[in-house]
Amino acid sequence: MRPINTLISNISNKEYHSKDGISSSAVKSVFKKSIAHWKGQKINPNNPAFAMGTAVHANLLEQERNLVVKGPKTKTSVAFKDMKDNLTEDQVLLTEVEFNVANCITRGALANPVCAAALNHPERVNEISIFAEDPISGLTLKTRPDLMIESENTVYDVKTTQDASPRGFLSECVKYGYFLQGAHYVYTCQLAGYDITEFSFISCEKSAPFISHMHVMGPEIMEWATDKLHKTLAVIAQADSAEDYGTGWGDYTLIEKPDWL
């Protein structure tokens, strides 16, 4: 039975983002930078990287809906603008080159047997929206896992990346705070009553040879990330309470020689 203070529903991606709640993106932004950066962040749907990521997600997670539309060669053409004006809410329009790249990324992910097994798992649930009250911070958390397989206690996130190698993707996880995303997803799912304990990334390279690889968060990094998650949620709760959404960096920072220099 799901906790009564939790809302779980199948809603569109647009509707999910419009609803209140602390997402993993908010947590990553505060952890890596500041409260001010979280409050000031905006998603630019016209960013080519955002469009490509959306297209790959659609190809892998909602193949039957044919959401990725092939457009003309350039975005500045009249034909491209006309096609964009006639898209449905969930469709994404790509140039001819982008469309071909998205298909190559998709084929690369499905060519990896481990990734394909998760993406095609008969018990998978794709992009379910989950909202839960955190009893520790008092905040409402929200998450939208790309893929959940509850029988395997795992949620997955599809990431387009420059480097899917173990070392390269680890570097991206550190740089972009992906580990906190994993902890946030698992914790929010658990609050909602799901038996989820594991988090994995399906990393998909954006250029030839379009290699994909599965990266599983181990128990030590999950414990570390969960600790950082709770500390970051406490910072957000304090900011909300004080209505203080500054950087928290002080008046200035003294630059000193780091040990590695």
N, C-alpha and C positions, 0 to 999 in steps of 0.2 A: 504493500500500500504506500502511495506517495504521501509525504507530509502535506497537511491541508494549507500551510502557508506558502506553498510553491505552485507557480503557474507553469505548466508545460503545454505547449501547443505548436501545431504545425502552421507556421505563418511565413510570409514571404521575407526575403532578406531585407528588403526596404522597410517593412513594418517592424522587423526585429530591431534594426538600428534606430528606429524612431522611438522605441520604448526606453524608459528609464532603467538604469541598472549599471553596475560597474563591470565593464567587459575586461577581457584580458588585455586589449589594446590600451585601455586606460591604465591598468596596472603596470604594463611595460613602459608606458610613457612617463609615469611618475617615478618608477624605479630607475630608469636610465637618465632622466633629466629633472623634471620638476612638476609640481602641481600646475604651474602656469602653462607648461607645454601641453599637458593633458587638456586643460580647459580651452586652449587655443587651437588644438589640432582639428583639421578638417580633411575629410576624404575627397580627393579630386577624381571623379569618375572619368575625366578626360586624360588622366595620366596613362601613358601607354603600358607601363608596368602593371597598373591596376586592371586595365582592360584585358591584358594577357592572362593575368592570374585568374580573373573571373571566367574567362573563356575556358581555360584548362579545367577549372573546377566544374564548369557546366558539362564539358566533354566527359569527364571521369565520373561525375556523381549523378548527372541527370541526362545521360546519353539519349534516352528515348524522347526527350522534349525538343531536341534540335534547337537549342537556344543560341548557338553561335552562328552568326550570319556572315557570309563572305561578301565583302564589298568590293568596290573598284580599287585601283592601284594607289590612289592618293586620297587623303582625308580632306583636301582642299577642293576637291571636285564637287560640282553641283549634284552629281549622282549620289555621292557619299552622304551629303547633307540631306538629300531627299529620303534616302533609305533610313537615315538616323531618325528622321521625324516620324517614320512609320513603324518603328520598333514597338513591340509589346514591352511591358514593364521589366520582364526578366531577361529579355534578349540582349546580346552584346554584339556590336558591329565591329568587324575588323577589316583592315585593308587586305588585299589579296596575299601579300607577303606574310602579314601577321597571322592570317587564317592558316596558311600552310605551316608556319612555325608551331602554332597551337596544336595542329594535328600531329606534327612530329613529336612534340612533348607528350601528347596523349599516347601515341604508339609506344614511346619509350617507357612510360609507366606501366602499360599493360604487358610489355615484353618482359618485365621483371616478374618472375613467378610469385615471389613473396608479396610484392605490392599488388599484383593482380588478384591474388587470393583474398586479400582484404577488400579490395575495391569491388569484387564480384561475390563476396560472401553472401550466402542465402539468408543469413539472419541480420544483415547489416541494416542500419537505419541512417539515412543521410540527412544532414542539415536539420536536425530537430532543435528548436529553440527552447532553452531551459532558463528559468528564473527562480532564484532561491534566496531566502533571507539568511544572512550570515549571523549566527548568534553571538559571535565574538566581537565583531566590529559594529554590528547593527545595520550594515549596509545591505542593499539588495544587489545581488550578483546576477549576471546574465552570461550565457555562453551559447554558442551555436557550433557544436562539433561538426566537422565535415563528415565524419563517419563514426558510428558507434556500433560495436559488437559486444553486447552486454554478456553474452554467454562466454566470451573470452576476456571479460572485465577490462576492455580496452576502448579508448577513443583515439581517433587518428586525425591528423591535420595534413592536408596536401600543401606543400610549399614549392613554388617555383624558385629556382636558385641558380646562381652562377656555377656552383661547385657542390656536387652531391657526394663527394668523397668523404670518408670519415673525418679526416682532419679539416677539410675545407668547410664542411657543414657545421662542425663543432665551433669553428671560428665565427660563423654567422649566428649560431645560437647565442654565443657570448655577446657579440656585437649588438644584436637586436633584441635580446632579452627573451628569446624563445622558451627558455626553461621555465620562466614564470608563467608563460602561456599554458604550458603543460600542467603545472601545479594548479593553476586557476581552473582549467577545464575539469581536472579530476576532482578537485574539492567541491566545485559547484554541482557536478553530477552526483557526488555523494550526498550533499545536502538535499538534493532533490529525490533521494531514495534509490538511486541507481547503484548497482554493485560494480563500480568502476574503480580500479586501482592502478591501471597502466595507461601510459600515453606514448604514442609513436608518431613520428613524422614520416610522411611519404615525400621525399625530396625529389624534385624533377628538374633536371638541368634545362636551361632555356636556349642552349645552343648545341650544335653537333659535337659529339655523337648522341646527344639527348639521353644520357644515362639517368636512370632513377635508382633510388636506394632507400631501404627502410632503416630508420634510426629510432631505437627504443630507449627511452629514458630509464636509466638504471635507478635502483633504490637510493643510492647515496646522493645523486644529483636531484632526485625527486624530494628527498628530505630537506636538502639545502634550499631548493626553490620554494618549497612549501613554507619554510621559515621566513624567507624573504617576502613571500606573498602576504603572510599575516602582518608583517611589519609595515609593508606598503599600504595594506588596507587600513591599518591604524593611522597612518599619515593622512590618508584620504578622509577618514572619519573625523579626524581632528581639524582638518581644513574646513570641512563642511560645518562642523560645530562652531568654529571661530569665524566662518565666512571669510577666510584668508586664503586667497588663491595665488599667492606670489610664488617666487622661485625658492625662497628659503635659503638663498646662497649667501646672505649677509651683504654688507656694504661693498666689500671687495675681497678678492682672493690673492694671497701671496703665492707667486709661482716660485717653487724651489726645485733644485736639481733632483730628479728621480734617481732611485738606486741603480736603475738599469742603464742610465746615460753615462 
